[in-house]
């Protein structure tokens, strides 16, 4: 994923910055503990598509 794009993206739920998890191909929001999928290098920034991070999952 392009670093410039990652810098301007924000969580649609809380507007926090996001971190890329390359292994899982997800954008992680630490604020609301959601993971947004990245499909074919396109971030899917829909809260309905995001998964909640498990309590023991590291962010």
Beta strands, then each sheet from edge to edge (+ up, - down):
strand 1: 19-21
strand 2: 26-29
strand 3: 34-39
strand 4: 42-43
strand 5: 51-52
sheet 1: 1+ 2- 3+ 4-
sheet 2: 1+ 2- 3+ 5-
end
